[in-house]
Amino acid sequence: MAAPWQKANLSNWNNRAALHIRDATGFYNVDGFLAGEDKLYPIEASEIGDVKGKRLLHLQCHFGLDTLSLARRGAIVTGLDFSPVAIEGARDLAKKANLPATFVEADIYDARKVIDGHFDMVFSTWGTICWLPDVKRWAQVVADMLAPGGSFYFLDSHPSAQILDQRDNHLEPTYGWRTPMEKPDMFETATSYTGDVHEEKTADYNWIHPLSDIIGGLLEAGLRLEFLHEHEFLPYKLFPVMVPAGKGLFHLPDGSVPFPLSFSLKAVKP
């Protein structure tokens, strides 16, 4: 039986997926993608390397825009997401783009139950593990899905940024650095990060996972860390004070004390 937070988050993401697929604000620039534009942001585009011919699993793939960008780069892609609205949208987008892809609707923790085989690469970026209560279980899923020699590429907002909130134009520590599994932070929002407006306020539940738990979980799952990079950019405005940095990214305004807003890593299964 699904927990209340699971039901709320699924409802939230079904709602968001419907809005994002319509792309009324142009945040995702779906028309540009269908016209041939690559939709990966500069950070992941510069770090993932050559994916041509690789069997690639995209975890928490939303409506498939990045998954299909990877397919366009030559990867043999499978995308997984728990939202049926997102998966339906991803399949429709694949048809419109005339790109081969497999999309699977399932909770990420059930990935091994619903997907056969192993992958040369697992890919996961932007706004993913904040929705998951157990990051060590997530790390085990990643390891289980990889073939020996396969790599995991991960990119997301930085935990040091997630603990902050903007108040009167100042960023202040507001949230705990390690959210208890049984006590997620609850938010009510009227708009999505894309600027799309929900019909009514929606509740969602989030967790902050420290770097030590994320990296430690991957190491405990048997992966070997190849790199860890920190960045001063995000593809959305985590704080209202953030300003455009070009190529779809945002950063803190000039004069701000710099700190990492995101981080990326690559880990390999021996």
ABEGO torsion letter per residue (X at the ends): XBBAAAAAAAAAAAAAAAAAAAGAAGAAGAAAAAAGBBABBAAAAAAAEBABGBBBBBBGAEAGAAAAAAAAAGBBBBBBBABAAAAAAAAAAAAAAGBBBBBBBBBAAAAAAABBEBBABBBBBEGAAAABABAAAAAAAAAAABBBGBBBBBBBBBAAAAABBBBGGBBBBABBABBBAABBBBBBBABBAAGBBBABBBBBBBBBBBAAAAAAAAAAAGBBBABBBBBABBABBABAABBBAEGGBBBBBBGBBBBBABBBBBBBBX
